[in-house]
Amino acid sequence: MADTYSGEVYCVKCKAKREVTDAAVQENANGRRMAKGTCPECGTTVTRILGKNQ
Ligand SMILES: [Zn+2]
């Protein structure tokens, strides 16, 4: 299953929040979900911790 996330994610390169769409949602070993997307401004990979089952 491929969950996606759309919303604000902080870009460390731009040092600003960017709006991402269709970021891939992954679950790590701790059961935490993370959204992994691409900054629309600079193309850097951006991640956001989503927390459990949100
Ligand atoms: Zn950026």
mmCIF file of the protein (N, C-alpha, C, O) and its ligand, coordinates in Angstrom:
data_MODEL
# 
_entry.id   MODEL 
# 
loop_
_entity.id 
_entity.type 
_entity.pdbx_number_of_molecules 
1 polymer     1 
2 non-polymer 1 
# 
_entity_poly.entity_id                      1 
_entity_poly.type                           'polypeptide(L)' 
_entity_poly.nstd_linkage                   no 
_entity_poly.nstd_monomer                   no 
_entity_poly.pdbx_seq_one_letter_code       MADTYSGEVYCVKCKAKREVTDAAVQENANGRRMAKGTCPECGTTVTRILGKNQ 
_entity_poly.pdbx_seq_one_letter_code_can   MADTYSGEVYCVKCKAKREVTDAAVQENANGRRMAKGTCPECGTTVTRILGKNQ 
_entity_poly.pdbx_strand_id                 A 
# 
loop_
_entity_poly_seq.entity_id 
_entity_poly_seq.num 
_entity_poly_seq.mon_id 
_entity_poly_seq.hetero 
1 1  MET n 
1 2  ALA n 
1 3  ASP n 
1 4  THR n 
1 5  TYR n 
1 6  SER n 
1 7  GLY n 
1 8  GLU n 
1 9  VAL n 
1 10 TYR n 
1 11 CYS n 
1 12 VAL n 
1 13 LYS n 
1 14 CYS n 
1 15 LYS n 
1 16 ALA n 
1 17 LYS n 
1 18 ARG n 
1 19 GLU n 
1 20 VAL n 
1 21 THR n 
1 22 ASP n 
1 23 ALA n 
1 24 ALA n 
1 25 VAL n 
1 26 GLN n 
1 27 GLU n 
1 28 ASN n 
1 29 ALA n 
1 30 ASN n 
1 31 GLY n 
1 32 ARG n 
1 33 ARG n 
1 34 MET n 
1 35 ALA n 
1 36 LYS n 
1 37 GLY n 
1 38 THR n 
1 39 CYS n 
1 40 PRO n 
1 41 GLU n 
1 42 CYS n 
1 43 GLY n 
1 44 THR n 
1 45 THR n 
1 46 VAL n 
1 47 THR n 
1 48 ARG n 
1 49 ILE n 
1 50 LEU n 
1 51 GLY n 
1 52 LYS n 
1 53 ASN n 
1 54 GLN n 
# 
loop_
_struct_asym.id 
_struct_asym.entity_id 
A 1 
B 2 
# 
loop_
_chem_comp.id 
_chem_comp.type 
_chem_comp.mon_nstd_flag 
ALA 'L-peptide linking' y 
ARG 'L-peptide linking' y 
ASN 'L-peptide linking' y 
ASP 'L-peptide linking' y 
CYS 'L-peptide linking' y 
GLN 'L-peptide linking' y 
GLU 'L-peptide linking' y 
GLY 'peptide linking'   y 
ILE 'L-peptide linking' y 
LEU 'L-peptide linking' y 
LYS 'L-peptide linking' y 
MET 'L-peptide linking' y 
PRO 'L-peptide linking' y 
SER 'L-peptide linking' y 
THR 'L-peptide linking' y 
TYR 'L-peptide linking' y 
VAL 'L-peptide linking' y 
ZN  non-polymer         . 
# 
_pdbx_entity_nonpoly.entity_id   2 
_pdbx_entity_nonpoly.name        ? 
_pdbx_entity_nonpoly.comp_id     ZN 
# 
_pdbx_nonpoly_scheme.asym_id         B 
_pdbx_nonpoly_scheme.entity_id       2 
_pdbx_nonpoly_scheme.mon_id          ZN 
_pdbx_nonpoly_scheme.ndb_seq_num     1 
_pdbx_nonpoly_scheme.pdb_seq_num     101 
_pdbx_nonpoly_scheme.auth_seq_num    101 
_pdbx_nonpoly_scheme.pdb_mon_id      ZN 
_pdbx_nonpoly_scheme.auth_mon_id     ZN 
_pdbx_nonpoly_scheme.pdb_strand_id   A 
_pdbx_nonpoly_scheme.pdb_ins_code    . 
# 
loop_
_atom_site.group_PDB 
_atom_site.id 
_atom_site.type_symbol 
_atom_site.label_atom_id 
_atom_site.label_alt_id 
_atom_site.label_comp_id 
_atom_site.label_asym_id 
_atom_site.label_entity_id 
_atom_site.label_seq_id 
_atom_site.pdbx_PDB_ins_code 
_atom_site.Cartn_x 
_atom_site.Cartn_y 
_atom_site.Cartn_z 
_atom_site.occupancy 
_atom_site.B_iso_or_equiv 
_atom_site.pdbx_formal_charge 
_atom_site.auth_seq_id 
_atom_site.auth_comp_id 
_atom_site.auth_asym_id 
_atom_site.auth_atom_id 
_atom_site.pdbx_PDB_model_num 
ATOM   1   N  N  . MET A 1 1  ? 0.849  -1.201 0.000  1.00 0.00 ? 1   MET A N  1 
ATOM   2   C  CA . MET A 1 1  ? 0.000  0.000  0.000  1.00 0.00 ? 1   MET A CA 1 
ATOM   3   C  C  . MET A 1 1  ? 0.876  1.239  0.000  1.00 0.00 ? 1   MET A C  1 
ATOM   4   O  O  . MET A 1 1  ? 1.935  1.270  0.627  1.00 0.00 ? 1   MET A O  1 
ATOM   5   N  N  . ALA A 1 2  ? 0.434  2.224  -0.687 1.00 0.00 ? 2   ALA A N  1 
ATOM   6   C  CA . ALA A 1 2  ? 1.237  3.427  -0.853 1.00 0.00 ? 2   ALA A CA 1 
ATOM   7   C  C  . ALA A 1 2  ? 0.457  4.651  -0.393 1.00 0.00 ? 2   ALA A C  1 
ATOM   8   O  O  . ALA A 1 2  ? -0.309 5.253  -1.145 1.00 0.00 ? 2   ALA A O  1 
ATOM   9   N  N  . ASP A 1 3  ? 0.681  4.990  0.861  1.00 0.00 ? 3   ASP A N  1 
ATOM   10  C  CA . ASP A 1 3  ? 0.069  6.212  1.369  1.00 0.00 ? 3   ASP A CA 1 
ATOM   11  C  C  . ASP A 1 3  ? 0.851  7.411  0.881  1.00 0.00 ? 3   ASP A C  1 
ATOM   12  O  O  . ASP A 1 3  ? 2.062  7.338  0.673  1.00 0.00 ? 3   ASP A O  1 
ATOM   13  N  N  . THR A 1 4  ? 0.158  8.499  0.702  1.00 0.00 ? 4   THR A N  1 
ATOM   14  C  CA . THR A 1 4  ? 0.849  9.733  0.341  1.00 0.00 ? 4   THR A CA 1 
ATOM   15  C  C  . THR A 1 4  ? 0.424  10.844 1.287  1.00 0.00 ? 4   THR A C  1 
ATOM   16  O  O  . THR A 1 4  ? -0.625 10.776 1.928  1.00 0.00 ? 4   THR A O  1 
ATOM   17  N  N  . TYR A 1 5  ? 1.250  11.850 1.357  1.00 0.00 ? 5   TYR A N  1 
ATOM   18  C  CA . TYR A 1 5  ? 1.012  12.982 2.246  1.00 0.00 ? 5   TYR A CA 1 
ATOM   19  C  C  . TYR A 1 5  ? 1.115  14.272 1.446  1.00 0.00 ? 5   TYR A C  1 
ATOM   20  O  O  . TYR A 1 5  ? 2.018  14.451 0.628  1.00 0.00 ? 5   TYR A O  1 
ATOM   21  N  N  . SER A 1 6  ? 0.178  15.155 1.702  1.00 0.00 ? 6   SER A N  1 
ATOM   22  C  CA . SER A 1 6  ? 0.257  16.485 1.103  1.00 0.00 ? 6   SER A CA 1 
ATOM   23  C  C  . SER A 1 6  ? 0.154  17.512 2.218  1.00 0.00 ? 6   SER A C  1 
ATOM   24  O  O  . SER A 1 6  ? -0.748 17.443 3.053  1.00 0.00 ? 6   SER A O  1 
ATOM   25  N  N  . GLY A 1 7  ? 1.066  18.451 2.233  1.00 0.00 ? 7   GLY A N  1 
ATOM   26  C  CA . GLY A 1 7  ? 1.030  19.469 3.272  1.00 0.00 ? 7   GLY A CA 1 
ATOM   27  C  C  . GLY A 1 7  ? 2.366  20.168 3.388  1.00 0.00 ? 7   GLY A C  1 
ATOM   28  O  O  . GLY A 1 7  ? 3.213  20.091 2.498  1.00 0.00 ? 7   GLY A O  1 
ATOM   29  N  N  . GLU A 1 8  ? 2.535  20.859 4.518  1.00 0.00 ? 8   GLU A N  1 
ATOM   30  C  CA . GLU A 1 8  ? 3.751  21.626 4.717  1.00 0.00 ? 8   GLU A CA 1 
ATOM   31  C  C  . GLU A 1 8  ? 4.856  20.752 5.279  1.00 0.00 ? 8   GLU A C  1 
ATOM   32  O  O  . GLU A 1 8  ? 4.660  20.016 6.246  1.00 0.00 ? 8   GLU A O  1 
ATOM   33  N  N  . VAL A 1 9  ? 6.014  20.845 4.657  1.00 0.00 ? 9   VAL A N  1 
ATOM   34  C  CA . VAL A 1 9  ? 7.201  20.147 5.133  1.00 0.00 ? 9   VAL A CA 1 
ATOM   35  C  C  . VAL A 1 9  ? 8.349  21.152 5.156  1.00 0.00 ? 9   VAL A C  1 
ATOM   36  O  O  . VAL A 1 9  ? 8.503  21.966 4.245  1.00 0.00 ? 9   VAL A O  1 
ATOM   37  N  N  . TYR A 1 10 ? 9.144  21.077 6.209  1.00 0.00 ? 10  TYR A N  1 
ATOM   38  C  CA . TYR A 1 10 ? 10.266 21.997 6.329  1.00 0.00 ? 10  TYR A CA 1 
ATOM   39  C  C  . TYR A 1 10 ? 11.428 21.550 5.454  1.00 0.00 ? 10  TYR A C  1 
ATOM   40  O  O  . TYR A 1 10 ? 11.863 20.400 5.520  1.00 0.00 ? 10  TYR A O  1 
ATOM   41  N  N  . CYS A 1 11 ? 11.922 22.461 4.642  1.00 0.00 ? 11  CYS A N  1 
ATOM   42  C  CA . CYS A 1 11 ? 13.088 22.185 3.807  1.00 0.00 ? 11  CYS A CA 1 
ATOM   43  C  C  . CYS A 1 11 ? 14.321 22.775 4.477  1.00 0.00 ? 11  CYS A C  1 
ATOM   44  O  O  . CYS A 1 11 ? 14.383 23.978 4.732  1.00 0.00 ? 11  CYS A O  1 
ATOM   45  N  N  . VAL A 1 12 ? 15.306 21.915 4.761  1.00 0.00 ? 12  VAL A N  1 
ATOM   46  C  CA . VAL A 1 12 ? 16.501 22.383 5.459  1.00 0.00 ? 12  VAL A CA 1 
ATOM   47  C  C  . VAL A 1 12 ? 17.379 23.245 4.555  1.00 0.00 ? 12  VAL A C  1 
ATOM   48  O  O  . VAL A 1 12 ? 18.145 24.079 5.037  1.00 0.00 ? 12  VAL A O  1 
ATOM   49  N  N  . LYS A 1 13 ? 17.267 23.044 3.279  1.00 0.00 ? 13  LYS A N  1 
ATOM   50  C  CA . LYS A 1 13 ? 18.092 23.823 2.357  1.00 0.00 ? 13  LYS A CA 1 
ATOM   51  C  C  . LYS A 1 13 ? 17.531 25.228 2.169  1.00 0.00 ? 13  LYS A C  1 
ATOM   52  O  O  . LYS A 1 13 ? 18.280 26.204 2.190  1.00 0.00 ? 13  LYS A O  1 
ATOM   53  N  N  . CYS A 1 14 ? 16.221 25.334 1.985  1.00 0.00 ? 14  CYS A N  1 
ATOM   54  C  CA . CYS A 1 14 ? 15.572 26.646 1.855  1.00 0.00 ? 14  CYS A CA 1 
ATOM   55  C  C  . CYS A 1 14 ? 15.411 27.318 3.215  1.00 0.00 ? 14  CYS A C  1 
ATOM   56  O  O  . CYS A 1 14 ? 15.207 28.529 3.295  1.00 0.00 ? 14  CYS A O  1 
ATOM   57  N  N  . LYS A 1 15 ? 15.503 26.528 4.280  1.00 0.00 ? 15  LYS A N  1 
ATOM   58  C  CA . LYS A 1 15 ? 15.188 27.003 5.631  1.00 0.00 ? 15  LYS A CA 1 
ATOM   59  C  C  . LYS A 1 15 ? 13.785 27.619 5.680  1.00 0.00 ? 15  LYS A C  1 
ATOM   60  O  O  . LYS A 1 15 ? 13.564 28.678 6.269  1.00 0.00 ? 15  LYS A O  1 
ATOM   61  N  N  . ALA A 1 16 ? 12.865 26.925 5.050  1.00 0.00 ? 16  ALA A N  1 
ATOM   62  C  CA . ALA A 1 16 ? 11.476 27.398 4.992  1.00 0.00 ? 16  ALA A CA 1 
ATOM   63  C  C  . ALA A 1 16 ? 10.550 26.211 4.806  1.00 0.00 ? 16  ALA A C  1 
ATOM   64  O  O  . ALA A 1 16 ? 10.961 25.139 4.361  1.00 0.00 ? 16  ALA A O  1 
ATOM   65  N  N  . LYS A 1 17 ? 9.294  26.428 5.155  1.00 0.00 ? 17  LYS A N  1 
ATOM   66  C  CA . LYS A 1 17 ? 8.308  25.386 4.925  1.00 0.00 ? 17  LYS A CA 1 
ATOM   67  C  C  . LYS A 1 17 ? 7.849  25.416 3.479  1.00 0.00 ? 17  LYS A C  1 
ATOM   68  O  O  . LYS A 1 17 ? 7.600  26.477 2.907  1.00 0.00 ? 17  LYS A O  1 
ATOM   69  N  N  . ARG A 1 18 ? 7.746  24.251 2.914  1.00 0.00 ? 18  ARG A N  1 
ATOM   70  C  CA . ARG A 1 18 ? 7.310  24.111 1.530  1.00 0.00 ? 18  ARG A CA 1 
ATOM   71  C  C  . ARG A 1 18 ? 6.108  23.193 1.468  1.00 0.00 ? 18  ARG A C  1 
ATOM   72  O  O  . ARG A 1 18 ? 5.973  22.256 2.255  1.00 0.00 ? 18  ARG A O  1 
ATOM   73  N  N  . GLU A 1 19 ? 5.249  23.479 0.524  1.00 0.00 ? 19  GLU A N  1 
ATOM   74  C  CA . GLU A 1 19 ? 4.077  22.648 0.316  1.00 0.00 ? 19  GLU A CA 1 
ATOM   75  C  C  . GLU A 1 19 ? 4.443  21.484 -0.607 1.00 0.00 ? 19  GLU A C  1 
ATOM   76  O  O  . GLU A 1 19 ? 4.886  21.695 -1.736 1.00 0.00 ? 19  GLU A O  1 
ATOM   77  N  N  . VAL A 1 20 ? 4.259  20.275 -0.127 1.00 0.00 ? 20  VAL A N  1 
ATOM   78  C  CA . VAL A 1 20 ? 4.523  19.120 -0.971 1.00 0.00 ? 20  VAL A CA 1 
ATOM   79  C  C  . VAL A 1 20 ? 3.217  18.382 -1.249 1.00 0.00 ? 20  VAL A C  1 
ATOM   80  O  O  . VAL A 1 20 ? 2.281  18.421 -0.450 1.00 0.00 ? 20  VAL A O  1 
ATOM   81  N  N  . THR A 1 21 ? 3.173  17.728 -2.365 1.00 0.00 ? 21  THR A N  1 
ATOM   82  C  CA . THR A 1 21 ? 2.032  16.889 -2.701 1.00 0.00 ? 21  THR A CA 1 
ATOM   83  C  C  . THR A 1 21 ? 2.541  15.508 -3.077 1.00 0.00 ? 21  THR A C  1 
ATOM   84  O  O  . THR A 1 21 ? 3.617  15.361 -3.657 1.00 0.00 ? 21  THR A O  1 
ATOM   85  N  N  . ASP A 1 22 ? 1.759  14.512 -2.740 1.00 0.00 ? 22  ASP A N  1 
ATOM   86  C  CA . ASP A 1 22 ? 2.107  13.131 -3.086 1.00 0.00 ? 22  ASP A CA 1 
ATOM   87  C  C  . ASP A 1 22 ? 3.460  12.703 -2.536 1.00 0.00 ? 22  ASP A C  1 
ATOM   88  O  O  . ASP A 1 22 ? 4.199  11.971 -3.194 1.00 0.00 ? 22  ASP A O  1 
ATOM   89  N  N  . ALA A 1 23 ? 3.787  13.165 -1.317 1.00 0.00 ? 23  ALA A N  1 
ATOM   90  C  CA . ALA A 1 23 ? 4.992  12.667 -0.665 1.00 0.00 ? 23  ALA A CA 1 
ATOM   91  C  C  . ALA A 1 23 ? 4.737  11.229 -0.218 1.00 0.00 ? 23  ALA A C  1 
ATOM   92  O  O  . ALA A 1 23 ? 3.648  10.904 0.255  1.00 0.00 ? 23  ALA A O  1 
ATOM   93  N  N  . ALA A 1 24 ? 5.736  10.379 -0.370 1.00 0.00 ? 24  ALA A N  1 
ATOM   94  C  CA . ALA A 1 24 ? 5.590  8.973  0.016  1.00 0.00 ? 24  ALA A CA 1 
ATOM   95  C  C  . ALA A 1 24 ? 5.614  8.855  1.536  1.00 0.00 ? 24  ALA A C  1 
ATOM   96  O  O  . ALA A 1 24 ? 6.468  9.441  2.201  1.00 0.00 ? 24  ALA A O  1 
ATOM   97  N  N  . VAL A 1 25 ? 4.670  8.095  2.076  1.00 0.00 ? 25  VAL A N  1 
ATOM   98  C  CA . VAL A 1 25 ? 4.633  7.862  3.521  1.00 0.00 ? 25  VAL A CA 1 
ATOM   99  C  C  . VAL A 1 25 ? 5.275  6.514  3.814  1.00 0.00 ? 25  VAL A C  1 
ATOM   100 O  O  . VAL A 1 25 ? 4.884  5.485  3.264  1.00 0.00 ? 25  VAL A O  1 
ATOM   101 N  N  . GLN A 1 26 ? 6.270  6.547  4.693  1.00 0.00 ? 26  GLN A N  1 
ATOM   102 C  CA . GLN A 1 26 ? 6.988  5.325  5.062  1.00 0.00 ? 26  GLN A CA 1 
ATOM   103 C  C  . GLN A 1 26 ? 6.910  5.139  6.562  1.00 0.00 ? 26  GLN A C  1 
ATOM   104 O  O  . GLN A 1 26 ? 6.759  6.102  7.314  1.00 0.00 ? 26  GLN A O  1 
ATOM   105 N  N  . GLU A 1 27 ? 7.014  3.882  6.992  1.00 0.00 ? 27  GLU A N  1 
ATOM   106 C  CA . GLU A 1 27 ? 7.018  3.584  8.419  1.00 0.00 ? 27  GLU A CA 1 
ATOM   107 C  C  . GLU A 1 27 ? 8.395  3.086  8.803  1.00 0.00 ? 27  GLU A C  1 
ATOM   108 O  O  . GLU A 1 27 ? 8.943  2.195  8.154  1.00 0.00 ? 27  GLU A O  1 
ATOM   109 N  N  . ASN A 1 28 ? 8.952  3.656  9.852  1.00 0.00 ? 28  ASN A N  1 
ATOM   110 C  CA . ASN A 1 28 ? 10.278 3.209  10.264 1.00 0.00 ? 28  ASN A CA 1 
ATOM   111 C  C  . ASN A 1 28 ? 10.165 2.121  11.330 1.00 0.00 ? 28  ASN A C  1 
ATOM   112 O  O  . ASN A 1 28 ? 9.066  1.687  11.674 1.00 0.00 ? 28  ASN A O  1 
ATOM   113 N  N  . ALA A 1 29 ? 11.306 1.690  11.843 1.00 0.00 ? 29  ALA A N  1 
ATOM   114 C  CA . ALA A 1 29 ? 11.355 0.557  12.758 1.00 0.00 ? 29  ALA A CA 1 
ATOM   115 C  C  . ALA A 1 29 ? 10.617 0.823  14.063 1.00 0.00 ? 29  ALA A C  1 
ATOM   116 O  O  . ALA A 1 29 ? 10.189 -0.115 14.735 1.00 0.00 ? 29  ALA A O  1 
ATOM   117 N  N  . ASN A 1 30 ? 10.467 2.079  14.423 1.00 0.00 ? 30  ASN A N  1 
ATOM   118 C  CA . ASN A 1 30 ? 9.775  2.432  15.663 1.00 0.00 ? 30  ASN A CA 1 
ATOM   119 C  C  . ASN A 1 30 ? 8.265  2.517  15.499 1.00 0.00 ? 30  ASN A C  1 
ATOM   120 O  O  . ASN A 1 30 ? 7.548  2.812  16.455 1.00 0.00 ? 30  ASN A O  1 
ATOM   121 N  N  . GLY A 1 31 ? 7.789  2.263  14.304 1.00 0.00 ? 31  GLY A N  1 
ATOM   122 C  CA . GLY A 1 31 ? 6.361  2.374  14.054 1.00 0.00 ? 31  GLY A CA 1 
ATOM   123 C  C  . GLY A 1 31 ? 5.917  3.789  13.766 1.00 0.00 ? 31  GLY A C  1 
ATOM   124 O  O  . GLY A 1 31 ? 4.721  4.062  13.658 1.00 0.00 ? 31  GLY A O  1 
ATOM   125 N  N  . ARG A 1 32 ? 6.866  4.685  13.642 1.00 0.00 ? 32  ARG A N  1 
ATOM   126 C  CA . ARG A 1 32 ? 6.531  6.069  13.314 1.00 0.00 ? 32  ARG A CA 1 
ATOM   127 C  C  . ARG A 1 32 ? 6.436  6.221  11.811 1.00 0.00 ? 32  ARG A C  1 
ATOM   128 O  O  . ARG A 1 32 ? 7.185  5.609  11.050 1.00 0.00 ? 32  ARG A O  1 
ATOM   129 N  N  . ARG A 1 33 ? 5.506  7.042  11.412 1.00 0.00 ? 33  ARG A N  1 
ATOM   130 C  CA . ARG A 1 33 ? 5.342  7.262  9.988  1.00 0.00 ? 33  ARG A CA 1 
ATOM   131 C  C  . ARG A 1 33 ? 6.008  8.567  9.576  1.00 0.00 ? 33  ARG A C  1 
ATOM   132 O  O  . ARG A 1 33 ? 5.937  9.578  10.275 1.00 0.00 ? 33  ARG A O  1 
ATOM   133 N  N  . MET A 1 34 ? 6.651  8.509  8.427  1.00 0.00 ? 34  MET A N  1 
ATOM   134 C  CA . MET A 1 34 ? 7.352  9.677  7.909  1.00 0.00 ? 34  MET A CA 1 
ATOM   135 C  C  . MET A 1 34 ? 6.901  9.938  6.481  1.00 0.00 ? 34  MET A C  1 
ATOM   136 O  O  . MET A 1 34 ? 6.705  9.013  5.693  1.00 0.00 ? 34  MET A O  1 
ATOM   137 N  N  . ALA A 1 35 ? 6.743  11.197 6.173  1.00 0.00 ? 35  ALA A N  1 
ATOM   138 C  CA . ALA A 1 35 ? 6.475  11.582 4.787  1.00 0.00 ? 35  ALA A CA 1 
ATOM   139 C  C  . ALA A 1 35 ? 7.789  11.992 4.148  1.00 0.00 ? 35  ALA A C  1 
ATOM   140 O  O  . ALA A 1 35 ? 8.570  12.741 4.733  1.00 0.00 ? 35  ALA A O  1 
ATOM   141 N  N  . LYS A 1 36 ? 8.022  11.497 2.953  1.00 0.00 ? 36  LYS A N  1 
ATOM   142 C  CA . LYS A 1 36 ? 9.258  11.805 2.254  1.00 0.00 ? 36  LYS A CA 1 
ATOM   143 C  C  . LYS A 1 36 ? 8.899  12.359 0.876  1.00 0.00 ? 36  LYS A C  1 
ATOM   144 O  O  . LYS A 1 36 ? 8.324  11.666 0.036  1.00 0.00 ? 36  LYS A O  1 
ATOM   145 N  N  . GLY A 1 37 ? 9.249  13.604 0.673  1.00 0.00 ? 37  GLY A N  1 
ATOM   146 C  CA . GLY A 1 37 ? 8.895  14.246 -0.584 1.00 0.00 ? 37  GLY A CA 1 
ATOM   147 C  C  . GLY A 1 37 ? 10.039 15.067 -1.130 1.00 0.00 ? 37  GLY A C  1 
ATOM   148 O  O  . GLY A 1 37 ? 11.181 14.939 -0.688 1.00 0.00 ? 37  GLY A O  1 
ATOM   149 N  N  . THR A 1 38 ? 9.727  15.901 -2.081 1.00 0.00 ? 38  THR A N  1 
ATOM   150 C  CA . THR A 1 38 ? 10.740 16.722 -2.733 1.00 0.00 ? 38  THR A CA 1 
ATOM   151 C  C  . THR A 1 38 ? 10.335 18.183 -2.656 1.00 0.00 ? 38  THR A C  1 
ATOM   152 O  O  . THR A 1 38 ? 9.196  18.538 -2.959 1.00 0.00 ? 38  THR A O  1 
ATOM   153 N  N  . CYS A 1 39 ? 11.268 19.022 -2.251 1.00 0.00 ? 39  CYS A N  1 
ATOM   154 C  CA . CYS A 1 39 ? 11.006 20.450 -2.188 1.00 0.00 ? 39  CYS A CA 1 
ATOM   155 C  C  . CYS A 1 39 ? 10.736 20.986 -3.598 1.00 0.00 ? 39  CYS A C  1 
ATOM   156 O  O  . CYS A 1 39 ? 11.541 20.782 -4.507 1.00 0.00 ? 39  CYS A O  1 
ATOM   157 N  N  . PRO A 1 40 ? 9.605  21.670 -3.778 1.00 0.00 ? 40  PRO A N  1 
ATOM   158 C  CA . PRO A 1 40 ? 9.286  22.193 -5.111 1.00 0.00 ? 40  PRO A CA 1 
ATOM   159 C  C  . PRO A 1 40 ? 10.202 23.339 -5.535 1.00 0.00 ? 40  PRO A C  1 
ATOM   160 O  O  . PRO A 1 40 ? 10.258 23.675 -6.718 1.00 0.00 ? 40  PRO A O  1 
ATOM   161 N  N  . GLU A 1 41 ? 10.910 23.935 -4.600 1.00 0.00 ? 41  GLU A N  1 
ATOM   162 C  CA . GLU A 1 41 ? 11.777 25.067 -4.922 1.00 0.00 ? 41  GLU A CA 1 
ATOM   163 C  C  . GLU A 1 41 ? 13.181 24.631 -5.322 1.00 0.00 ? 41  GLU A C  1 
ATOM   164 O  O  . GLU A 1 41 ? 13.724 25.112 -6.316 1.00 0.00 ? 41  GLU A O  1 
ATOM   165 N  N  . CYS A 1 42 ? 13.770 23.716 -4.547 1.00 0.00 ? 42  CYS A N  1 
ATOM   166 C  CA . CYS A 1 42 ? 15.173 23.379 -4.771 1.00 0.00 ? 42  CYS A CA 1 
ATOM   167 C  C  . CYS A 1 42 ? 15.397 21.914 -5.109 1.00 0.00 ? 42  CYS A C  1 
ATOM   168 O  O  . CYS A 1 42 ? 16.504 21.537 -5.493 1.00 0.00 ? 42  CYS A O  1 
ATOM   169 N  N  . GLY A 1 43 ? 14.376 21.083 -4.977 1.00 0.00 ? 43  GLY A N  1 
ATOM   170 C  CA . GLY A 1 43 ? 14.511 19.690 -5.366 1.00 0.00 ? 43  GLY A CA 1 
ATOM   171 C  C  . GLY A 1 43 ? 15.132 18.797 -4.306 1.00 0.00 ? 43  GLY A C  1 
ATOM   172 O  O  . GLY A 1 43 ? 15.331 17.604 -4.535 1.00 0.00 ? 43  GLY A O  1 
ATOM   173 N  N  . THR A 1 44 ? 15.441 19.372 -3.138 1.00 0.00 ? 44  THR A N  1 
ATOM   174 C  CA . THR A 1 44 ? 15.999 18.578 -2.051 1.00 0.00 ? 44  THR A CA 1 
ATOM   175 C  C  . THR A 1 44 ? 14.935 17.654 -1.463 1.00 0.00 ? 44  THR A C  1 
ATOM   176 O  O  . THR A 1 44 ? 13.755 17.999 -1.411 1.00 0.00 ? 44  THR A O  1 
ATOM   177 N  N  . THR A 1 45 ? 15.367 16.490 -1.028 1.00 0.00 ? 45  THR A N  1 
ATOM   178 C  CA . THR A 1 45 ? 14.447 15.587 -0.346 1.00 0.00 ? 45  THR A CA 1 
ATOM   179 C  C  . THR A 1 45 ? 14.092 16.162 1.017  1.00 0.00 ? 45  THR A C  1 
ATOM   180 O  O  . THR A 1 45 ? 14.966 16.555 1.789  1.00 0.00 ? 45  THR A O  1 
ATOM   181 N  N  . VAL A 1 46 ? 12.810 16.206 1.296  1.00 0.00 ? 46  VAL A N  1 
ATOM   182 C  CA . VAL A 1 46 ? 12.341 16.718 2.583  1.00 0.00 ? 46  VAL A CA 1 
ATOM   183 C  C  . VAL A 1 46 ? 11.537 15.625 3.275  1.00 0.00 ? 46  VAL A C  1 
ATOM   184 O  O  . VAL A 1 46 ? 10.800 14.873 2.637  1.00 0.00 ? 46  VAL A O  1 
ATOM   185 N  N  . THR A 1 47 ? 11.695 15.554 4.597  1.00 0.00 ? 47  THR A N  1 
ATOM   186 C  CA . THR A 1 47 ? 10.960 14.547 5.355  1.00 0.00 ? 47  THR A CA 1 
ATOM   187 C  C  . THR A 1 47 ? 10.211 15.204 6.492  1.00 0.00 ? 47  THR A C  1 
ATOM   188 O  O  . THR A 1 47 ? 10.600 16.263 6.984  1.00 0.00 ? 47  THR A O  1 
ATOM   189 N  N  . ARG A 1 48 ? 9.142  14.568 6.897  1.00 0.00 ? 48  ARG A N  1 
ATOM   190 C  CA . ARG A 1 48 ? 8.368  15.059 8.011  1.00 0.00 ? 48  ARG A CA 1 
ATOM   191 C  C  . ARG A 1 48 ? 7.884  13.869 8.825  1.00 0.00 ? 48  ARG A C  1 
ATOM   192 O  O  . ARG A 1 48 ? 7.350  12.901 8.284  1.00 0.00 ? 48  ARG A O  1 
ATOM   193 N  N  . ILE A 1 49 ? 8.082  13.959 10.138 1.00 0.00 ? 49  ILE A N  1 
ATOM   194 C  CA . ILE A 1 49 ? 7.562  12.922 11.031 1.00 0.00 ? 49  ILE A CA 1 
ATOM   195 C  C  . ILE A 1 49 ? 6.059  13.120 11.176 1.00 0.00 ? 49  ILE A C  1 
ATOM   196 O  O  . ILE A 1 49 ? 5.592  14.215 11.490 1.00 0.00 ? 49  ILE A O  1 
ATOM   197 N  N  . LEU A 1 50 ? 5.328  12.071 10.950 1.00 0.00 ? 50  LEU A N  1 
ATOM   198 C  CA . LEU A 1 50 ? 3.867  12.179 11.024 1.00 0.00 ? 50  LEU A CA 1 
ATOM   199 C  C  . LEU A 1 50 ? 3.306  11.634 12.329 1.00 0.00 ? 50  LEU A C  1 
ATOM   200 O  O  . LEU A 1 50 ? 2.169  11.934 12.692 1.00 0.00 ? 50  LEU A O  1 
ATOM   201 N  N  . GLY A 1 51 ? 4.109  10.827 13.043 1.00 0.00 ? 51  GLY A N  1 
ATOM   202 C  CA . GLY A 1 51 ? 3.578  10.206 14.253 1.00 0.00 ? 51  GLY A CA 1 
ATOM   203 C  C  . GLY A 1 51 ? 2.865  8.919  13.933 1.00 0.00 ? 51  GLY A C  1 
ATOM   204 O  O  . GLY A 1 51 ? 2.776  8.510  12.776 1.00 0.00 ? 51  GLY A O  1 
ATOM   205 N  N  . LYS A 1 52 ? 2.353  8.280  14.977 1.00 0.00 ? 52  LYS A N  1 
ATOM   206 C  CA . LYS A 1 52 ? 1.771  6.955  14.799 1.00 0.00 ? 52  LYS A CA 1 
ATOM   207 C  C  . LYS A 1 52 ? 0.340  7.033  14.276 1.00 0.00 ? 52  LYS A C  1 
ATOM   208 O  O  . LYS A 1 52 ? -0.512 7.737  14.818 1.00 0.00 ? 52  LYS A O  1 
ATOM   209 N  N  . ASN A 1 53 ? 0.118  6.290  13.215 1.00 0.00 ? 53  ASN A N  1 
ATOM   210 C  CA . ASN A 1 53 ? -1.241 6.073  12.701 1.00 0.00 ? 53  ASN A CA 1 
ATOM   211 C  C  . ASN A 1 53 ? -2.048 7.351  12.538 1.00 0.00 ? 53  ASN A C  1 
ATOM   212 O  O  . ASN A 1 53 ? -3.219 7.415  12.910 1.00 0.00 ? 53  ASN A O  1 
ATOM   213 N  N  . GLN A 1 54 ? -1.424 8.331  11.995 1.00 0.00 ? 54  GLN A N  1 
ATOM   214 C  CA . GLN A 1 54 ? -2.136 9.573  11.738 1.00 0.00 ? 54  GLN A CA 1 
ATOM   215 C  C  . GLN A 1 54 ? -2.487 9.694  10.280 1.00 0.00 ? 54  GLN A C  1 
ATOM   216 O  O  . GLN A 1 54 ? -3.094 10.683 9.871  1.00 0.00 ? 54  GLN A O  1 
HETATM 217 ZN ZN . ZN  B 2 .  ? 14.021 23.654 -0.670 1.00 0.00 2 101 ZN  A ZN 1 
# 
